[in-house]
Amino acid sequence: MRITRTTAGAAFVAGALVLTLTALAYPTMLGVRNTGNDQARIIADTLYGPLTEADRDFVVKVRAAGLWEHPLGLMAMERGTTPEMKEAGEHLVVGHARLDATCRRIAPELGITLPNLASPQQQQFVATVDGTTGRQFDTTAVNIMRITHGQIFPAIANIRANTKNSLVRQLADQANDTVLDHITVLEKTGLVNFDQVNFQQSAPPNLPKAQLTPPAPQPGEPVLSLTSPPGLEVNTSAPSPSPTVR
């Protein structure tokens, strides 16, 4: 889209957040392009059932999600300007620490190598939010994360419906519950721009592969563990819906 000089100033101010999110928001939490052309291709026979390209990609994607959302959650706990924002941060941290523990447990069983860094795109998510303060911090973080969580639902459902691997099914069940919990607490902040979120979830831009792939760990590099601060526990059962904020 080309913006003329006569409208550039106003359009930039009004659309800065929208353009930023559009550039960053796909494939978001997924973080990794498919490694093969045939996602149904079986790449290993394991004690827990056959493992396909799609199964392996899903485990890596869940891991990659935690590598950017966990630090963003810690940021929200510290810098969020409302109790609801800080609560959302707590749920992100706890949820991804639990998912990460599952990924680290099942990856050796399935012969999957996990990344220790998020993709360049996902790292940019964190940098974008980190560059804001106050109410803008809250709004930017909530809408980026609400878009990403909304987009991951179809991927989880597809894996859960089709995988023949019992460990991958367990991870999909846990990921589904976690994403729903995170969507709920993000919406509870009252900062979600639903028109913007719905549009960007259905109209993702095309980004180069290099931006979407987390770098492989170095040989012998220890697997990074994502953990919750000592004593932090959250109730992840779905709360009652919050009143609509107009």
C-alpha positions in Angstrom: 0.0 0.0 0.0 1.4 3.4 -1.0 0.7 6.5 1.2 0.9 9.9 -0.5 2.8 12.8 1.0 -0.4 14.7 1.7 -1.8 11.9 3.9 1.4 10.3 5.2 1.6 12.2 8.5 -1.9 11.4 9.7 -1.8 7.9 8.4 1.4 7.1 10.1 0.2 8.2 13.5 -3.2 6.5 13.2 -1.9 3.3 11.6 1.5 2.8 13.3 0.3 0.0 15.6 -1.8 -1.7 12.9 1.2 -1.7 10.4 3.6 -2.9 13.1 1.3 -5.8 14.0 0.6 -6.6 10.4 4.3 -6.9 9.7 4.9 -9.1 12.7 1.8 -11.2 13.3 2.3 -14.2 11.0 2.8 -17.0 11.5 3.1 -15.7 15.0 3.1 -18.3 17.7 3.9 -21.0 15.1 7.3 -19.5 14.4 8.6 -22.1 12.0 7.8 -23.0 8.4 7.1 -26.6 7.6 10.4 -28.6 7.1 9.0 -30.8 4.4 6.5 -30.7 1.6 4.4 -33.6 2.9 3.4 -33.0 6.4 1.8 -36.4 6.7 5.1 -38.1 5.9 6.2 -40.4 8.7 9.7 -39.6 9.8 10.1 -42.0 12.7 8.4 -44.9 14.3 8.4 -44.4 18.1 7.2 -46.3 21.1 4.3 -43.8 21.2 3.2 -44.1 17.6 4.4 -42.8 14.2 5.8 -39.3 14.1 5.1 -37.2 11.1 6.6 -34.0 9.8 3.6 -32.1 11.1 4.0 -33.7 14.6 7.7 -32.7 14.8 6.9 -29.2 13.6 4.2 -28.8 16.2 6.5 -29.7 19.1 9.1 -27.2 17.8 6.5 -24.5 17.4 5.2 -24.9 20.9 8.8 -24.6 22.2 9.4 -21.6 20.0 6.3 -19.9 21.3 7.5 -20.1 24.8 10.9 -18.6 23.9 9.2 -15.3 23.2 6.0 -15.3 25.2 7.6 -16.4 28.4 9.9 -13.3 28.5 7.1 -11.1 27.4 5.0 -12.5 30.3 7.8 -11.6 32.7 7.8 -8.1 31.2 4.1 -7.7 31.6 4.3 -8.8 35.3 6.9 -6.1 35.9 5.7 -3.3 33.6 2.0 -3.8 33.2 0.0 -0.8 34.4 -3.1 -2.6 35.6 -3.8 -5.6 37.8 -5.4 -7.3 34.8 -2.2 -6.8 32.7 0.0 -8.2 35.4 -2.3 -11.2 35.8 -2.1 -11.8 32.0 1.7 -11.8 32.4 1.5 -14.4 35.2 -0.6 -16.7 33.1 1.8 -16.4 30.2 4.8 -17.2 32.3 3.2 -20.2 34.1 1.5 -21.6 31.0 4.6 -21.6 28.9 6.8 -22.9 31.7 4.5 -25.9 31.9 4.4 -26.4 28.1 8.1 -26.0 28.0 8.6 -28.7 30.6 6.4 -31.0 28.5 8.3 -30.2 25.3 11.7 -30.9 27.0 10.3 -34.2 28.4 9.0 -35.6 25.1 11.5 -34.3 22.7 14.2 -36.8 23.6 11.6 -39.6 23.4 10.7 -38.6 19.9 14.2 -37.7 18.7 13.3 -34.0 18.2 15.9 -31.2 18.6 14.5 -28.1 20.3 15.6 -24.5 19.5 17.0 -22.3 22.3 16.1 -19.1 20.5 12.9 -17.8 19.0 12.7 -16.9 15.4 13.8 -13.5 14.2 10.2 -12.5 13.8 9.3 -13.6 17.3 12.3 -11.8 18.7 11.0 -8.7 17.0 7.7 -9.2 18.8 9.5 -8.8 22.1 11.6 -5.9 20.9 8.5 -4.1 19.7 6.8 -4.4 23.0 9.9 -3.6 24.9 10.2 -0.3 23.1 6.9 1.0 24.5 5.9 2.2 28.0 2.8 2.8 30.0 -0.6 2.3 28.4 1.0 1.8 25.0 3.0 -1.1 26.4 -0.2 -2.8 27.6 -2.0 -2.2 24.4 0.8 -3.3 22.1 1.5 -6.5 24.1 -2.1 -7.5 24.4 -2.9 -7.1 20.7 0.2 -8.8 19.4 -0.4 -11.8 21.8 -4.2 -11.9 21.1 -3.5 -12.2 17.4 -0.9 -14.9 17.9 -3.0 -17.0 20.2 -6.0 -16.7 17.9 -4.0 -18.0 15.0 -2.6 -21.0 16.8 -6.0 -22.6 17.5 -6.4 -24.1 14.0 -2.9 -25.6 14.2 -3.6 -27.2 17.5 -7.0 -28.6 16.4 -5.5 -30.0 13.2 -2.7 -31.8 15.1 -5.0 -33.1 17.8 -7.4 -34.5 15.2 -4.8 -36.2 13.0 -1.7 -37.2 15.0 -1.3 -40.9 15.7 1.4 -40.2 18.3 0.2 -40.3 21.9 2.8 -37.8 23.3 2.0 -35.3 20.6 -1.7 -35.7 21.4 -1.0 -35.0 25.1 1.0 -31.8 24.1 -1.9 -30.7 21.9 -4.4 -31.1 24.7 -2.2 -29.1 27.0 -1.5 -26.4 24.4 -5.2 -26.0 23.7 -6.0 -25.5 27.3 -3.1 -23.1 27.7 -4.0 -21.0 24.7 -7.6 -20.7 25.7 -6.5 -19.6 29.2 -4.2 -16.9 27.7 -6.9 -15.6 25.3 -9.3 -15.3 28.2 -6.9 -13.3 30.4 -5.8 -11.1 27.5 -9.4 -10.2 26.8 -10.0 -9.5 30.5 -7.6 -6.6 30.2 -10.2 -4.8 28.1 -7.5 -3.7 25.6 -8.2 -6.1 22.7 -9.1 -4.4 19.4 -11.3 -7.1 18.0 -11.8 -5.6 14.6 -8.0 -5.3 14.1 -7.3 -8.7 15.6 -9.9 -10.5 13.5 -8.7 -8.8 10.3 -5.0 -9.6 10.9 -5.8 -13.2 11.9 -7.4 -13.8 8.5 -5.2 -11.6 6.3 -1.6 -12.5 7.2 1.3 -11.0 5.2 3.9 -13.2 3.5 7.3 -13.1 5.2 10.6 -14.7 4.1 11.5 -18.1 5.5 14.5 -16.8 7.4 12.3 -14.6 9.5 10.1 -17.5 10.6 12.7 -20.1 11.6 14.4 -20.2 15.0 18.1 -20.9 14.7 19.3 -24.4 15.5 21.2 -24.8 18.7 24.9 -25.3 18.6 26.1 -28.9 19.0 26.2 -29.8 22.7 24.4 -26.7 23.7 22.3 -27.3 26.8 18.5 -27.0 26.4 17.3 -23.8 27.9 14.6 -24.3 30.6 11.7 -21.8 30.9 10.6 -21.7 34.5 8.2 -19.7 36.7 9.4 -17.5 39.5 9.4 -19.3 42.9 6.0 -19.4 44.5 4.1 -18.2 41.4 0.9 -20.2 40.8 -2.1 -19.2 38.8 -5.6 -20.6 38.4 -6.0 -21.5 34.8 -9.6 -22.5 34.9 -11.6 -20.2 32.6 -13.1 -17.2 34.5 -16.4 -15.7 33.8 -16.5 -13.4 30.7 -15.7 -9.8 31.3 -18.2 -7.1 30.3 -17.6 -5.7 26.9 -15.5 -2.5 27.0 -16.8 0.1 24.5 
